Amino acid sequence: MKKIILIIALVCGISTVNAYSQENLDNFERRSSFPRPGHHDRSPYLVSNNKVFYEGREIKGASAMKFEILRDGYAKDAWKVFYRGVELKNASSNSFKVLGYGYAKDSWNVFFDGKKIDKASANSFTVLSDWYAKDTWNVFFYGERIDKANANSFRVIKDGYAKDTWNVFFDGKKIDGASPNSFKVLHDGYAEDTWNTYYYGKKIN
């Protein structure tokens, strides 16, 4: 009987740990999806026999003569810009440049993973780190605007944590009750302020 109870308790414990870990799986995969500086992966683009291919599929309308493979899935020729082999209709090839973490821009628009970011200012847009970026007025995470984030005082700490004068954020979401003045990141998802300890942005005490 004791053995059965022990097995049940062990199974329940494992299930709890798995449920808690699953909640942060997307964060881990996101941080692992881009190569680190100095690391180079083979490009899925290929220019051959006056044709351009992406993952084995010919890109119709792409000019092989002036085709340039960029990074983060982007590429361009003299007239068009592409993301993962698909043309970006609103992008200007002449001024287009990749900024990192999936972000890119031209003279008029800002993009994330090949999609235009509404209300982002190309002139002042800057990529920070950990998928954060900002312009003069707004702060963005993973291409989405962060509500109530102050662009002027916003800064990234590390491991997905960031803060401005009034609030602390984890992966673009405000951490309720966290104190920006005393907030510091520890390690492996842990952080703390004067009153509380946090794990992946959630208060644990």
Backbone as numpy.savetxt, mean C-alpha at the origin, in Angstrom:
# Nx Ny Nz CAx CAy CAz Cx Cy Cz
-11.30 -39.12 30.50 -12.13 -37.92 30.50 -11.26 -36.66 30.50
-10.21 -36.65 31.34 -9.30 -35.50 31.39 -8.62 -35.28 30.04
-8.32 -36.40 29.37 -7.66 -36.29 28.07 -8.58 -35.63 27.06
-9.86 -35.97 27.09 -10.83 -35.38 26.16 -10.97 -33.89 26.40
-11.05 -33.51 27.70 -11.17 -32.09 28.05 -9.96 -31.30 27.58
-8.76 -31.91 27.75 -7.52 -31.26 27.33 -7.50 -31.04 25.82
-7.96 -32.05 25.07 -7.99 -31.94 23.61 -8.94 -30.83 23.18
-10.13 -30.78 23.82 -11.12 -29.75 23.48 -10.56 -28.36 23.75
-9.89 -28.21 24.90 -9.31 -26.91 25.27 -8.23 -26.50 24.28
-7.41 -27.47 23.85 -6.35 -27.19 22.90 -6.91 -26.74 21.56
-7.97 -27.42 21.08 -8.60 -27.08 19.81 -9.20 -25.68 19.87
-9.85 -25.35 20.99 -10.45 -24.01 21.15 -9.37 -22.93 21.14
-8.26 -23.22 21.80 -7.16 -22.26 21.84 -6.58 -22.00 20.47
-6.39 -23.08 19.70 -5.85 -22.94 18.35 -6.80 -22.15 17.46
-8.11 -22.40 17.61 -9.10 -21.69 16.81 -9.08 -20.21 17.10
-8.92 -19.86 18.39 -8.87 -18.45 18.77 -7.67 -17.75 18.17
-6.52 -18.41 18.26 -5.30 -17.84 17.70 -5.42 -17.66 16.19
-5.99 -18.69 15.52 -6.13 -18.61 14.08 -7.05 -17.49 13.66
-8.14 -17.30 14.40 -9.08 -16.23 14.08 -8.43 -14.87 14.23
-7.65 -14.72 15.30 -6.98 -13.43 15.54 -5.91 -13.17 14.49
-5.20 -14.22 14.09 -4.14 -14.07 13.10 -4.72 -13.76 11.72
-5.87 -14.38 11.40 -6.48 -14.17 10.09 -6.84 -12.71 9.87
-7.18 -12.04 10.95 -7.57 -10.64 10.86 -6.44 -9.77 10.33
-5.19 -10.19 10.57 -4.04 -9.40 10.14 -3.33 -9.99 8.93
-3.90 -11.02 8.33 -3.25 -11.68 7.21 -3.11 -10.76 6.01
-4.16 -9.98 5.74 -4.11 -9.06 4.61 -3.00 -8.04 4.77
-2.79 -7.57 6.02 -1.72 -6.61 6.28 -0.36 -7.20 5.97
-0.15 -8.45 6.39 1.13 -9.11 6.15 1.36 -9.31 4.66
0.32 -9.79 3.95 0.46 -10.03 2.53 0.72 -8.73 1.78
0.07 -7.64 2.22 0.27 -6.35 1.57 1.72 -5.91 1.70
2.29 -6.06 2.88 3.66 -5.61 3.09 4.67 -6.51 2.39
4.25 -7.73 2.06 5.18 -8.66 1.40 5.06 -8.62 -0.11
4.06 -7.89 -0.63 3.76 -7.97 -2.06 4.70 -7.17 -2.93
5.37 -6.16 -2.37 6.29 -5.36 -3.15 7.73 -5.73 -2.80
8.59 -5.80 -3.82 10.00 -6.13 -3.54 10.68 -5.05 -2.72
11.62 -5.45 -1.90 12.39 -4.50 -1.11 13.40 -3.80 -2.02
13.88 -2.62 -1.59 14.88 -1.91 -2.40 16.08 -2.81 -2.70
16.50 -2.79 -3.96 17.63 -3.61 -4.36 17.25 -5.00 -4.83
15.95 -5.35 -4.65 15.50 -6.68 -5.06 14.79 -6.56 -6.42
15.10 -7.42 -7.34 14.55 -7.32 -8.68 13.86 -8.63 -9.05
12.59 -8.51 -9.49 11.86 -9.66 -9.99 11.82 -9.60 -11.52
11.61 -10.72 -12.14 11.47 -10.74 -13.59 10.18 -10.03 -13.98
10.25 -9.23 -15.01 9.08 -8.49 -15.46 8.15 -9.39 -16.28
6.83 -9.25 -16.10 5.89 -10.00 -16.93 5.73 -9.40 -18.33
6.36 -8.23 -18.55 6.35 -7.63 -19.89 7.47 -8.21 -20.74
7.24 -8.27 -22.03 8.27 -8.71 -22.97 8.09 -7.98 -24.29
9.20 -7.47 -24.82 9.20 -6.87 -26.15 9.96 -7.82 -27.07
9.29 -8.31 -28.10 9.92 -9.29 -29.00 9.27 -9.24 -30.37
10.09 -9.29 -31.40 9.60 -9.32 -32.79 8.61 -8.19 -33.07
8.97 -6.99 -32.59 8.16 -5.79 -32.82 6.77 -5.89 -32.19
6.66 -6.69 -31.14 5.40 -6.82 -30.41 5.67 -6.71 -28.91
4.62 -6.34 -28.18 4.73 -6.23 -26.73 3.77 -7.22 -26.08
4.27 -7.92 -25.07 3.46 -8.94 -24.40 3.42 -8.67 -22.89
2.32 -9.10 -22.27 2.22 -9.09 -20.81 1.68 -10.45 -20.39
2.48 -11.17 -19.62 2.13 -12.53 -19.17 1.66 -13.40 -20.34
2.39 -13.29 -21.45 2.10 -14.15 -22.59 1.03 -13.64 -23.51
0.39 -12.53 -23.16 -0.69 -11.97 -23.98 -0.19 -10.72 -24.69
-0.41 -10.65 -26.01 0.02 -9.48 -26.76 -0.81 -8.26 -26.39
-0.14 -7.13 -26.18 -0.83 -5.88 -25.87 -1.08 -5.16 -27.19
-2.30 -5.18 -27.65 -2.65 -4.55 -28.92 -2.51 -3.03 -28.79
-1.91 -2.41 -29.77 -1.79 -0.96 -29.79 -0.56 -0.42 -29.10
0.24 -1.29 -28.47 1.47 -0.84 -27.81 2.60 -0.76 -28.83
3.39 0.29 -28.74 4.50 0.48 -29.67 5.76 -0.19 -29.12
6.24 -1.20 -29.80 7.43 -1.92 -29.35 8.69 -1.08 -29.47
8.70 -0.16 -30.43 9.92 0.61 -30.70 10.31 1.48 -29.51
9.35 2.10 -28.84 9.65 3.00 -27.74 9.01 2.53 -26.43
8.85 1.24 -26.31 8.20 0.70 -25.11 9.18 0.68 -23.94
8.73 1.17 -22.80 9.58 1.26 -21.61 8.91 0.53 -20.44
9.57 -0.46 -19.89 9.05 -1.19 -18.73 9.45 -0.42 -17.47
8.49 -0.05 -16.68 8.75 0.71 -15.46 8.80 -0.23 -14.27
7.97 -0.04 -13.26 7.90 -0.97 -12.11 6.49 -0.95 -11.54
6.25 -1.81 -10.57 4.93 -1.92 -9.93 3.83 -2.20 -10.93
4.16 -2.87 -12.04 3.15 -3.23 -13.03 2.94 -2.21 -14.13
3.61 -1.07 -14.03 3.44 0.00 -15.01 4.44 -0.11 -16.16
4.03 0.43 -17.30 4.89 0.52 -18.47 4.32 1.60 -19.39
5.10 2.01 -20.37 4.60 3.04 -21.29 5.36 2.98 -22.59
4.72 3.54 -23.63 5.43 3.79 -24.87 5.39 5.30 -25.13
5.61 5.73 -26.33 5.67 7.16 -26.60 4.31 7.86 -26.45
3.22 7.10 -26.52 1.90 7.71 -26.52 0.97 7.20 -25.41
1.21 5.99 -24.91 0.27 5.37 -23.97 0.97 4.87 -22.71
0.15 4.74 -21.64 0.63 4.17 -20.38 -0.18 2.91 -20.10
0.49 1.92 -19.52 -0.17 0.64 -19.26 0.03 0.23 -17.80
-0.97 -0.47 -17.28 -0.85 -1.09 -15.96 -1.25 -2.55 -16.09
-0.30 -3.42 -15.83 -0.51 -4.87 -15.98 -1.08 -5.20 -17.35
-0.53 -4.53 -18.34 -0.91 -4.84 -19.72 -2.15 -4.17 -20.23
-2.79 -3.36 -19.40 -4.02 -2.67 -19.80 -3.74 -1.17 -19.88
-4.20 -0.54 -20.93 -3.95 0.89 -21.12 -4.67 1.74 -20.08
-3.96 2.72 -19.52 -4.57 3.72 -18.64 -5.06 4.87 -19.50
-6.36 5.00 -19.64 -6.93 5.95 -20.57 -6.63 7.40 -20.22
-6.54 7.72 -18.92 -6.38 9.11 -18.50 -4.94 9.50 -18.19
-3.99 8.67 -18.57 -2.60 8.92 -18.21 -1.82 9.49 -19.40
-0.93 10.44 -19.10 -0.10 11.06 -20.13 1.29 10.42 -20.11
1.68 9.86 -21.21 2.97 9.16 -21.28 4.14 10.12 -21.08
4.05 11.32 -21.60 5.16 12.27 -21.54 5.57 12.61 -20.11
4.59 12.76 -19.23 4.89 13.19 -17.86 4.71 12.08 -16.83
4.40 10.87 -17.27 4.08 9.79 -16.34 5.34 9.27 -15.64
5.24 9.08 -14.32 6.33 8.48 -13.58 5.80 7.66 -12.41
6.50 6.60 -12.09 6.12 5.71 -10.98 6.77 6.21 -9.70
6.00 6.25 -8.62 6.47 6.80 -7.35 6.82 5.73 -6.32
6.30 4.53 -6.49 6.53 3.45 -5.53 5.27 3.07 -4.77
5.27 1.88 -4.18 4.13 1.36 -3.43 2.84 1.34 -4.26
2.96 1.20 -5.57 1.78 1.14 -6.42 1.30 2.50 -6.89
1.87 3.58 -6.36 1.47 4.93 -6.75 2.23 5.40 -8.00
1.56 6.23 -8.79 2.17 6.84 -9.97 1.40 8.12 -10.28
1.99 8.95 -11.10 1.30 10.19 -11.47 1.82 10.73 -12.79
1.00 11.62 -13.38 1.46 12.43 -14.49 1.23 13.89 -14.11
1.19 14.78 -15.06 1.06 16.20 -14.73 -0.30 16.55 -14.14
-1.31 15.71 -14.38 -2.67 16.06 -13.98 -3.30 15.08 -13.00
-2.94 13.82 -13.03 -3.63 12.80 -12.25 -2.67 11.96 -11.42
-3.23 11.35 -10.36 -2.49 10.42 -9.51 -3.18 9.07 -9.58
-2.38 8.00 -9.57 -2.93 6.66 -9.71 -2.41 5.75 -8.60
-3.24 4.76 -8.27 -2.80 3.69 -7.37 -3.26 2.37 -7.95
-2.31 1.46 -8.16 -2.62 0.17 -8.78 -3.44 0.35 -10.06
-3.06 1.36 -10.84 -3.70 1.55 -12.13 -5.04 2.25 -12.10
-5.47 2.73 -10.93 -6.75 3.44 -10.83 -6.52 4.88 -10.40
-7.22 5.80 -11.03 -7.09 7.21 -10.70 -7.60 7.47 -9.29
-6.84 8.26 -8.50 -7.26 8.64 -7.15 -7.99 9.98 -7.24
-9.26 9.97 -6.94 -10.04 11.19 -7.00 -9.57 12.19 -5.95
-9.56 13.45 -6.32 -9.24 14.58 -5.46 -7.77 14.61 -4.99
-6.92 13.82 -5.60 -5.50 13.89 -5.27 -4.83 14.92 -6.17
-3.96 15.75 -5.59 -3.27 16.79 -6.34 -1.94 16.27 -6.86
-1.80 16.19 -8.17 -0.56 15.68 -8.76 0.62 16.58 -8.45
0.40 17.87 -8.40 1.50 18.81 -8.17 2.18 18.62 -6.82
1.39 18.33 -5.78 1.96 18.23 -4.43 1.98 16.81 -3.89
1.61 15.83 -4.71 1.49 14.45 -4.23 2.86 13.86 -3.93
2.98 13.26 -2.73 4.23 12.66 -2.29 3.97 11.30 -1.65
4.75 10.31 -2.02 4.65 8.99 -1.39 5.53 8.98 -0.16
4.99 8.48 0.95 5.74 8.40 2.20 6.35 7.00 2.31
5.74 6.12 3.08 6.15 4.72 3.16 4.98 3.91 3.68
5.13 2.57 3.67 4.07 1.69 4.17 2.71 1.98 3.53
2.72 2.31 2.21 1.49 2.56 1.44 0.79 3.86 1.81
1.43 4.69 2.61 0.90 6.02 2.90 1.42 7.02 1.86
0.61 8.05 1.59 0.99 9.14 0.71 0.16 10.36 1.08
0.56 11.51 0.58 -0.21 12.71 0.89 0.02 13.78 -0.17
-0.91 14.74 -0.21 -0.70 15.96 -0.96 -0.88 17.13 0.00
-1.08 18.31 -0.51 -1.17 19.47 0.37 -2.34 19.39 1.33
-3.43 18.75 0.91 -4.65 18.78 1.70 -5.05 17.43 2.29
-4.66 16.33 1.70 -5.17 15.02 2.09 -4.06 14.01 2.33
-4.41 12.98 3.11 -3.52 11.85 3.35 -4.21 10.60 2.81
-3.44 9.71 2.23 -3.99 8.52 1.61 -3.30 7.26 2.14
-4.06 6.18 2.17 -3.49 4.87 2.48 -4.06 3.88 1.50
-3.17 3.17 0.83 -3.58 2.17 -0.17 -4.49 2.79 -1.22
-4.22 4.06 -1.53 -4.98 4.75 -2.57 -6.28 5.36 -2.11
-6.62 5.19 -0.83 -7.87 5.73 -0.29 -7.58 6.89 0.65
-8.41 7.91 0.59 -8.23 9.07 1.46 -8.54 8.70 2.90
-7.70 9.14 3.84 -7.90 8.89 5.27 -8.69 10.04 5.86
-9.85 9.72 6.37 -10.70 10.74 6.98 -10.07 11.28 8.26
-10.10 12.59 8.43 -9.64 13.28 9.63 -8.12 13.26 9.83
-7.38 12.92 8.81 -5.92 12.98 8.91 -5.44 14.36 8.46
-4.53 14.94 9.22 -3.99 16.26 8.93 -2.71 16.13 8.10
-2.78 16.58 6.85 -1.65 16.40 5.94 -0.42 17.18 6.39
-0.61 18.32 6.99 0.51 19.17 7.37 1.40 18.53 8.44
0.77 17.86 9.42 1.54 17.28 10.53 1.67 15.76 10.44
1.12 15.16 9.39 1.10 13.70 9.28 2.50 13.15 9.00
2.83 12.07 9.72 4.09 11.37 9.45 3.94 9.88 9.74
4.65 9.08 8.98 4.64 7.63 9.18 5.67 7.27 10.23
5.28 6.41 11.16 6.24 5.93 12.17 6.95 4.70 11.60
6.30 3.55 11.64 6.77 2.34 10.97 5.76 1.23 11.20
5.92 0.13 10.46 5.08 -1.07 10.62 3.60 -0.77 10.49
3.25 0.17 9.61 1.83 0.48 9.39 1.28 1.56 10.29
2.03 1.95 11.31 1.57 3.00 12.24 1.98 4.38 11.72
1.11 5.36 11.97 1.36 6.74 11.59 0.59 7.65 12.54
0.91 8.93 12.50 0.21 9.87 13.38 0.29 11.28 12.84
-0.64 12.11 13.32 -0.54 13.55 13.12 -0.64 14.22 14.48
-0.90 15.49 14.52 -0.92 16.21 15.79 -2.00 15.68 16.73
-3.10 15.19 16.18 -4.25 14.85 17.02 -4.58 13.36 17.09
-4.18 12.58 16.09 -4.61 11.18 16.02 -3.47 10.23 15.67
-3.70 8.95 16.00 -2.78 7.87 15.63 -3.53 6.92 14.69
-2.84 6.38 13.71 -3.47 5.52 12.71 -2.69 4.21 12.56
-3.43 3.17 12.19 -2.78 1.92 11.79 -3.41 1.46 10.49
-2.59 1.27 9.48 -3.06 0.90 8.15 -4.21 1.79 7.70
-4.06 3.08 7.95 -5.02 4.05 7.47 -6.26 4.24 8.30
-6.36 3.51 9.41 -7.54 3.63 10.27 -7.15 4.26 11.60
-7.98 5.19 12.04 -7.71 5.87 13.30 -7.82 4.90 14.48
-6.86 4.99 15.41 -6.90 4.18 16.63 -7.56 5.03 17.71
-8.76 4.69 18.05 -9.52 5.48 19.03 -8.81 5.52 20.38
-8.67 6.71 20.91 -8.12 6.88 22.25 -6.60 6.88 22.33
-5.90 6.63 21.23 -4.44 6.60 21.28 -3.89 8.02 21.36
-2.84 8.18 22.16 -2.23 9.50 22.37 -1.04 9.70 21.43
-1.13 10.62 20.48 0.01 10.84 19.55 1.26 11.36 20.25
1.10 12.10 21.33 2.26 12.67 22.01 3.17 11.61 22.62
2.58 10.54 23.16 3.38 9.52 23.83 3.45 8.20 23.06
2.85 8.17 21.88 2.76 6.91 21.13 4.11 6.51 20.55
4.45 5.23 20.71 5.67 4.70 20.10 5.46 3.26 19.67
6.09 2.90 18.58 6.00 1.54 18.05 7.09 0.69 18.67
6.73 -0.52 19.08 7.69 -1.45 19.69 8.24 -2.39 18.62
7.61 -3.54 18.44 8.06 -4.50 17.42 6.94 -5.47 17.13
7.02 -6.11 15.95 6.11 -7.20 15.57 4.64 -6.83 15.76
4.27 -5.61 15.38 2.87 -5.18 15.48 2.49 -4.53 16.79
3.37 -4.58 17.78 3.08 -3.99 19.09 3.45 -2.51 19.12
2.66 -1.75 19.89 2.93 -0.34 20.12 2.32 0.04 21.47
2.66 1.22 21.95 2.12 1.65 23.23 2.12 3.18 23.34
1.24 3.69 24.20 1.31 5.08 24.62 1.36 5.08 26.15
1.13 6.21 26.76 1.24 6.30 28.21 0.26 5.38 28.93
-0.89 5.13 28.33 -1.95 4.42 29.04 -2.24 3.01 28.52
-1.93 2.74 27.26 -2.36 1.47 26.68 -1.29 0.82 25.81
-1.46 -0.49 25.59 -0.64 -1.25 24.66 -1.52 -1.70 23.50
-0.95 -1.73 22.29 -1.71 -2.06 21.10 -1.02 -3.17 20.31
-1.83 -3.96 19.61 -1.31 -5.00 18.76 -2.00 -4.88 17.41
-1.21 -4.60 16.36 -1.76 -4.33 15.04 -2.92 -3.34 15.10
-2.73 -2.27 15.87 -3.70 -1.19 15.92 -4.85 -1.37 16.86
-4.89 -2.49 17.58 -6.00 -2.74 18.50 -5.51 -2.74 19.94
-6.27 -2.07 20.79 -5.91 -2.00 22.19 -6.03 -3.37 22.83
-5.00 -3.78 23.59 -5.03 -5.10 24.22 -5.00 -5.03 25.75
-5.01 -3.84 26.33 -5.13 -3.75 27.79 -5.81 -2.45 28.19
